[in-house]
Amino acid sequence: MRETGNSFQKAVEACADLTLRDGLQAISSASRERIHPKDPRYVTGSVDIDADLKVQFPGDNRWDYAVGYRTSEDMEKVYFIEVHPAETSEIRRVIAKVRHLKAWAERNARVLWNMTVPREIHWVASGRINLRMNDSYRRQLAMEGVGSPKRLLTLE
């Protein structure tokens, strides 16, 4: 994490492709039910990456969201969140989405991308979790910085 003072807001504003929203407003209501800030007052904003990049990358696998969360008076982190079906057949798509996110962010949103190290990249199940997580899939997800999908994500 880096020192802040509205760091998430500044990082988003530095990227012309993204639109900052208050709190968790950028996240769809169905997805918002799966994201639980430990203290909602510490959410510093959110971005719907998928919607913001849809015109620019219409056929690409786009990541869903970024959320800023204040962890102390001068520290803030960014969570990159994908709410997606947790089925074995979807693992490759999630990997394609995170690779697209990394390539795009390294070119266009470097400040946002580098705001939290190690990065908080999370796959949140949009329904039940039905995965056969063999070693190959686990390794591929781990290499991309994504863990196994979770039912709920706590921001803290």
Secondary structure, 3 states (H helix, E strand, C coil): CEECCCHHHHHHHCCCCCCCECCCCCCCHHHHCCEEECCHHHEEEEEEHHHHHCCCCCCCCCCCEEEEEEEECCEEEEEEEEEEEEEHHHHHHHHHHHHHHHHHHHHHCHHHHCCCCCCEEEEEEEEEEECCCCHHHHHHHHHCCCCCCECCEEEC
